[in-house]
Amino acid sequence: MTAPNHRRRRFKNALMQVFTCVCAVLVTLPLFLVFFYLLKSGIGAVNGHFFTQLPAPPGETGGGMANAIVGTFELLGLAALVGVPVGVLGGVFLSEYGHSRLNWWVRFAADVLNGVPSIIWGMVVYGLIVRHGLGLNLFGAQVGLIDRGYSAWAGGLVLGLMMIPLIMRTSEEVLRLVPNGYREAALALGIAQWRTVVQIVVRTALKGIITGILLALARVAGETAPLIFTAFGNQFWNRSLADPIAALPLQIYYYAIGPYEDWHRQAWAGALVLLLLITVINVSVRVLTRDRFSQRHS
Amino acid sequence: MKLLNRCTLIAGAALAFAPLNSAFAQMLINGAGATFPAPIYQKWFYEYAKVDPAIRINYQSIGSGGGQQQIRAETVTFGASDGPMSDADLAKVPRKLLHIPTVAGADVLTYNLPGNPKLKVDGPTLVDLFLGKITKWNDPRLTGQNPGVSLPDQDIVVVHRSDGSGTTYIWVDYLSNISKEWETRVGRGTSVNWPVGLGAKGNEGVTGQVKQLPGAVGYVELIYAKQNKLPYADVKNAAGHYITPSIESVTEALATAKIPDDFRFSMVNPPGEKAYPIAGATWLLVYAEQQDAAKGRKLVEFLNWAMTKGESMAAALDYAPLPEAVQKRVLERIKTIKY
């Protein structure tokens, strides 16, 4: 008697299984498409010159993006200098100290900042730093910190500012995962609270914090819009952090809108290198998190 | 702790590039602006780095509007623009700003038709195309000028720039020059209110749209059309001849254009027999009094080089160099820059 009903259920079950499976494939499909398309279009222009030479003007063969690759690393380094201390310490405050009402506002602000489009960050830093420079008035004497104009400092700052809310929220989350028993045990043994935080809590959660930092770096590594307003781009080596600096996304953008076939090839190659860089960061995140879980389960 | 050490090591390595680079003192002069001359400027700055190894000139093509704004804000040492600045815009600049013309280029009409035949058009036809008055490819005005070409009974799709651009400035400057109706209804500018058509960003955007849409028509820079092997039309000039856009026909247009003392000139629809009518110059924007003496001196040295050696590199990259008489006038003006 129940056979038709049963068959219908099995059919429904199979249908939904296929449906979810198709959706799962659809999620991963764009990644593979992007990767293979970039590989196909870009691999031809990836050679020794690409990693060692400066961009060549149209009509000259060779030329590469060495300055943009180094520039991207420099910008990420500067961004980490800004984003990591503020982000991690902010996360420590939210998780270890904090005051519930203040915490609510800080979290709210961080979540809003996470949603701010990157071009807005660029405009803010352009308006505050690039247009007017950054200086301090110390007892009447003007001390210039960052001069007016485009600079690597401004580019690093904008990426660093974007990293702060990301790092702060992930740091807070992983610090909260540290069992309260650890804190209580440490305090019960008479260890000072700061020491408990630094040597017990942060250390336990360190891999998670570093994972958050790497993810934030991967997130800002591909930003173009805020860098147009700040780091500006440079077709030569950057000799001083007070000067404009090249970055992979900027170089890709300028080459992609240019009229020359050779520029387009280089833009593809640049995109491929940028994607590989981000993939490397993401893979190291996976390796780190796998470590963390295997330790916890053992 | 091992992990932390490793991380500081990586961060340290990334930052180590910075002091390594700054070991050699080198002056960097920054400029920004027009996209159209970016390839020739990049060539110039690349070559000039060999002429004077003590300086590097960094140019970023952020668009003509951006170039005007950044030189006004003085975030760069020089700006660049495909259209001359208006009197109203010049009034907002903090100090006296000079227009230094460098090279000229042309706008061409590109299209997507079966077989992409060579087309001939005159000015009034262009005006009516972009006003939306000619809607079919087999319109008598198009077939009349193109005997022997079979134009299909197909709708025309107009593609124009959606962003502010010097290419647009030259195009609408020409249309305004030959048509009172265009001048009053649409007018001049780096971006205008188009009566018909689809917008696309950049020369590459217009190129893409035209390539994708059968029956589409749009305007791009000559270099863009040549590099991307797009078809482009001959245009009837003021003397009544259909002229193929080329460096030669743009040079002719430059030779017959009237150039005022402040170098803010329009060269559309010139009287020359062999002149292509839809062409325009591009300018560097430089303050008459440089704030930074060292950079000012180096900039003037570069400008002198550009007006002599630099101009001879233009043709190889599909830009029309300035006529020698104009080069001399510009050199005289460069001498007046104070630093």
Interface residues (C-beta under 8 A of the other chain):
Chain A: P55 A56 P57 P58 G59 E60 V70 F73 E74 L76 G77 L78 A80 L81 V130 R131 R148 G149 Y150 A152 L206 K207 I210 I228 F232 G233 N234 Q235 F236 W237 N238 R239 S240 L241 D243 P244 Y254 A256 I257 G258 P259 Y260 E261
Chain B: L3 L4 C7 A11 A14 L15 F17 A18 N21 S22 F24 A25 Q26 L28 N30 A32 T35 A38 P39 Q42 K43 F45 Y46 E47 A49 R56 N58 Y59 Q60 S61 I62 A73 E74 T75 V76 G202 N203 E204 E221 I223 Y224 Q227 N228 A316 L317
